[in-house]
Amino acid sequence: MFYEPRLGHGLPHDPFKACVAPRPIGWISTISREGVVNLAPFSYFNAVLDFPPTVMFSASGPHREGGLKDTARNAEETGEFVYNLATWDLRDQMNRTSEAVLREIDEFDLAGLEKAPSRLVKPPRVAASPVQLECRTTKVLALPTSRPDIENRVVFGEVVGVHIAESILINGQVDLTLAKPIARCGYSDYAVVERLFALSRP
Ligand SMILES: Cc1cc2nc3c(=O)[nH]c(=O)nc-3n(C[C@H](O)[C@H](O)[C@H](O)COP(=O)(O)O)c2cc1C
C-alpha cells in the first residue's frame, strides 16, 4: 500500500509508529521550578550525537493549562533532565508513569519507584534502572504542527554524567541481555532485547 499521511491511511489504526520500530524509550525524570519531581516515558527518543554525547526526546500533546507536557516544560525551564533505561523488569512501573496526572503529582510515588540522587543535575534517577544519563538541555525546538490543537517540542540534551550498574558490566562491556531493555513498537506492542548478534564492519 501507499498513503499520504495528510490524506489518511484508510486502515483501522495508524501504522506510522509500527513503521519506525522498535524505538528506544527515554524514561525521563525532571524537576519543576517549584521542586516537583516528574517522570514519564517518551518513545520519540534517541541518542543523536557522540561529540558531545547527546540525546533527544519529543513531547507532543494538546494545549492544556500551562501548555506543554511537564517533562518538556521542566527540561526547558530548568535546563536539566535524566534518562533512565526502561527494562523488562520495570515495564509496569514505566507504563504507570505515562498517566496524565496533575503537575503536582510525583510519578515516582505513583509507580512506587525509589529515587536515587543524581550527581551533577537536580532531577533524581530511577534507582532500579540499570542505566541513567544525567543531561543538560542544549536546545529546544518547536516543530511545525499539522493540528492546531497539538503543540510539538523536541528537547536535546548533552549527557554530562553516566551511571551503569556493575551488575550489567561484564568484562568491561554493557551486557544488554542482562539489562533487558524494552522498546516501543506499533499499536500497544513492545519489544524486549533478549538476544544479540554482532556484525563486523566491512
Ligand atoms: C512507552 C510510551 C512512550 C511514549 N512516548 C511519548 C512520546 O514520544 N512523546 C509524547 O509526547 N508522549 C509519549 N508518551 C505519553 C507520555 O508519557 C504521557 O503523555 C505523559 O503523561 C507525559 O507526562 P508529563 O506531562 O509529565 O511530561 C508515551 C507513553 C508511553 C507509555
The ligand as an SDF file (V2000), in Angstrom:
LIG
                    3D

 31 33  0  0  0  0  0  0  0  0999 V2000
    6.0110    3.7800   26.0270 C   0  0  0  0  0  0  0  0  0  0  0  0
    5.4500    5.1610   25.9190 C   0  0  0  0  0  0  0  0  0  0  0  0
    6.0510    6.0620   25.0710 C   0  0  0  0  0  0  0  0  0  0  0  0
    5.5800    7.3800   24.9600 C   0  0  0  0  0  0  0  0  0  0  0  0
    6.1980    8.2300   24.1080 N   0  0  0  0  0  0  0  0  0  0  0  0
    5.7850    9.5150   24.0200 C   0  0  0  0  0  0  0  0  0  0  0  0
    6.4660   10.4200   23.1560 C   0  0  0  0  0  0  0  0  0  0  0  0
    7.4360   10.0930   22.4930 O   0  0  0  0  0  0  0  0  0  0  0  0
    6.0080   11.7060   23.1050 N   0  0  0  0  0  0  0  0  0  0  0  0
    4.9460   12.1110   23.8610 C   0  0  0  0  0  0  0  0  0  0  0  0
    4.5800   13.2840   23.7830 O   0  0  0  0  0  0  0  0  0  0  0  0
    4.2870   11.2760   24.7000 N   0  0  0  0  0  0  0  0  0  0  0  0
    4.6900    9.9870   24.7980 C   0  0  0  0  0  0  0  0  0  0  0  0
    4.0560    9.1280   25.6510 N   0  0  0  0  0  0  0  0  0  0  0  0
    2.9940    9.6370   26.5130 C   0  0  0  0  0  0  0  0  0  0  0  0
    3.5840   10.3790   27.7380 C   0  0  0  0  0  0  0  0  0  0  0  0
    4.3720    9.5070   28.5110 O   0  0  0  0  0  0  0  0  0  0  0  0
    2.4220   10.9170   28.5940 C   0  0  0  0  0  0  0  0  0  0  0  0
    1.7200   11.9000   27.8510 O   0  0  0  0  0  0  0  0  0  0  0  0
    2.8590   11.5020   29.9140 C   0  0  0  0  0  0  0  0  0  0  0  0
    1.7090   11.7590   30.7100 O   0  0  0  0  0  0  0  0  0  0  0  0
    3.6180   12.8050   29.7860 C   0  0  0  0  0  0  0  0  0  0  0  0
    3.9320   13.1930   31.0890 O   0  0  0  0  0  0  0  0  0  0  0  0
    4.3200   14.6580   31.5230 P   0  0  0  0  0  0  0  0  0  0  0  0
    3.1610   15.5820   31.1850 O   0  0  0  0  0  0  0  0  0  0  0  0
    4.5390   14.5090   32.9840 O   0  0  0  0  0  0  0  0  0  0  0  0
    5.5540   15.0400   30.7750 O   0  0  0  0  0  0  0  0  0  0  0  0
    4.4600    7.7940   25.7360 C   0  0  0  0  0  0  0  0  0  0  0  0
    3.8530    6.8700   26.6100 C   0  0  0  0  0  0  0  0  0  0  0  0
    4.3350    5.5660   26.6870 C   0  0  0  0  0  0  0  0  0  0  0  0
    3.6800    4.5750   27.6060 C   0  0  0  0  0  0  0  0  0  0  0  0
  1  2  1  0
  2  3  1  0
  2 30  2  0
  3  4  2  0
  4  5  1  0
  4 28  1  0
  5  6  2  0
  6  7  1  0
  6 13  1  0
  7  8  2  0
  7  9  1  0
  9 10  1  0
 10 11  2  0
 10 12  1  0
 12 13  2  0
 13 14  1  0
 14 15  1  0
 14 28  1  0
 15 16  1  0
 16 17  1  0
 16 18  1  0
 18 19  1  0
 18 20  1  0
 20 21  1  0
 20 22  1  0
 22 23  1  0
 23 24  1  0
 24 25  2  0
 24 26  1  0
 24 27  1  0
 28 29  2  0
 29 30  1  0
 30 31  1  0
M  END
$$$$
